[in-house]
């Protein structure tokens, strides 16, 4: 019985070791994709300013109600167009409404 248990544990360790090797960047599967720290980074951060033609979606609180021990807040979504200085040019509702319901613990 001890020999069978010893062989099972050895087989499990060999299997786990082989799986760890295959998952490592040094395995034969990943050798074309492994990168070392001595290679320079090719990506450069880019500062991109948002275009004034694309609207920003914002949700605005429309109403707050107390219903059966809960507070229910209703938010409407708006498309907000801004100029380059960040001033709002126009704001149009999209028709999408979200509600947030949470327990009113101020009663207790």
N, C-alpha and C positions, 0 to 999 in steps of 0.2 A: 504494500500500500504506500509506503514511503517513497519508493522508487517512482511510482506512477505520479504522485504529487510533485516530486522533484522535477520530473520530465515536463509536467504541465506548466510549472512555474518558469522553467527555462524557456519553453516554447513561447509563453506569454511575454517574457522579457525580450526575446529575440524579435518577436513580432512588433512590440512597441518600439524597440530600437530601430528597426527597419522603417517603420512608419515615420519616426522622427527624422531619420536621414532623408527620406523622400520629401518631407515637408521643408527641409532646410534649403537655403540658397546654394549650398555646395553640392547638391545631388545632381546626378546626370540629367534629370528631367528639367531642372531649373538653371542649368549652367549658361544658357543663352540669355536668361533674364536677370541674372544676379549682377548687382552693381556694388562696387566697393567704394569706400570713403575717399579714395584718392582721385576719383573722377569728378570733374567740375559739374556744378549744377547748371542745367541748360535753361531752366525757367526763370524769367525775370518778372517781378511784380509790375503790374501796369495800373496806373491810376486812370480809371474810367469815370467820366462824369455822366450822370444819367441824362438821356436826351429829353428835351422839353416836349417832344412830340408824344412820348409814351406816358400814359397816366399812371399815377401811383394809387393803389387801392387802399382806402382807409375806412375803418369802421367808426361810426359816431353813435354815441348813446342817445337814443331817442326818448325812451321813457323807462321809469322804474315803478314797479307795482309790488304791493304786498298781497300775496294770495295764499291762504291756508297755512300760515306759518313759514312761508318761503318768500324770498325776494326774487322777483323776476325782472331781469333787465333785457330790454330789446335794443338791438344794435342794427343800424342800416349801413349798407356798404355804399361808398361813394368813389367815383373816379375823380381824382384831383389832378388837375393840370397845373404845372408850375413853370415859371420862366427860369432863366439861368441864375437869377439872384435868389431864388427860393420863394418868390411871391406867388400866391395862388392866383391863377388866371381865371379858371372856372372849376366848378365842382358839380358833377352830375350824379344822381343816384342810379345805381345799377339794378335796383329792384330786389336784391338779395337781402334777406333779413335773418339775423341770428338771435337766439334767445339764450340767456344764461340764467339758470335757476339754482339758487343755493339757500341753505337753511338760515333763517333769521334768528340768530342766537341773542339778539338784543332784548328779546321779550323776557328772558330768564335771568 
